[in-house]
Structure formats: structure tokens, C-alpha cells
């Protein structure tokens, strides 16, 4: 009996860092690293105004959603999100994004992840330098046909940042 308890303890310890996907073991660190790489690619796409990258980051579906910082900015489906990025890339120049406080979580099956992070967002708009600090970006990514893709995003600006603009 003592041998069984020791073997059970070793098995539980060995499996504590892994999650299951059906009968497969999910490598949580590797999957989380892939989601982190997707977010880094997103930042790079925004900075470089690279729409081709954006196309490979978002799921091309009518079920995806992006909620922006404007009151009426609820984009549903790939076409609306595509148009928003094209408009942004046409109007912004010299964009620089700094990311901090990034958190990524994975579901047990390793097929869905969600993240939150804080961005400092700097760009030139109509010849004027614009800077927003503390923009919060949250999102959901799904693993679709073996590839992590954004399916939901939400940007928000802290109230104090908006208040400074008014004052």
C-alpha cells in the first residue's frame, strides 16, 4: 500500500504542470508562449501598419468582435474589423506601442486563451503627436486548425486619461 501511495504522489506531481486535451497532454507553457507571440505580432503589425499581419492574427469570421475606445465602436465580423484597421493605418503615422502587465490564461483543453495587458500608445495623427498611457487591451484567442487567432478584443482608456484631454 505504501508503494502505491508513493507512486500516486509521483504521478500527481508529474502531471501538476500539464493539462489534458482529450487524451493528449497540453503543454501549457508552449501554448501560452504561442499566444504571447501572437500578441507580440499584433503589436508589431500596429506599429508597422502591416495589414497582412493583421489578417493572420484575427480569425476571418463573422462571429468575431472588437470593442474600441469610442462609444459606438463595436465591430462585429471580419469586414468591420478589417475596415477599422485600414482606416487606422491610413490616418496614423509613426506608431509606437509599449506593453506591460500582460497576463495570459489558458483553458484546460488548451483550445481557448484569454489575455489582458496595458499599452502606452503613441502616434502621429494629422501632424500632431498623440500619446495615450494605460490603455487596457483584453481579448480572447481560439486555437483554430492548430493556429491561435484573435476572436474577441476590447480596448479601454482609463477615465483619468480622458479627463486630462478635457482639462
Phi, psi and omega in degrees: 000320180299320179296320179297316180297319179295315178297320178296317179297318178296317179298313180298316178299316181295326183270353185298335179267003184239154173235160184256143173235095188063240178262358181271147174274130179268126176275095186301316181297315181296317180293318178297320177298323178293321177294318177300318178296323177297317179295319177298321178294323177299311180300316179298318180298318180293314181296320183270000183052046185259095182294329178301320176296316181302319180299331182266000180259322182267144172290133180274088186213157175274359181260001181274158183218140172229124176253120183266192185273342177281151183304320183260016185266078174240103185262126181237127179090154185301319185298317180294318180293318177303312180298322180296315179294319179298319178295315179300313183295331179286330187258339182258146175229158174048050181283136174226129182237130175245127183254139174215172175051041182280132176230133179231133177234150184236141174286169185298327182275352178074025182246348179222139176225158175224153184218161169218148178201168177241136181237142163258126191239118182234138181197169175255128179230117182052042177081358181249138176286132180235139181220127174238129177251145174078023176292129179265134180232119175239154180195169177236135176236143177243149174269107185246119182050044176081005184233132177285129180221143176292135176236346179204136177219153179213122176253140174218148179251131179302145181303323181296328177293321178291322181295322179299326180294325183282323185289000000 
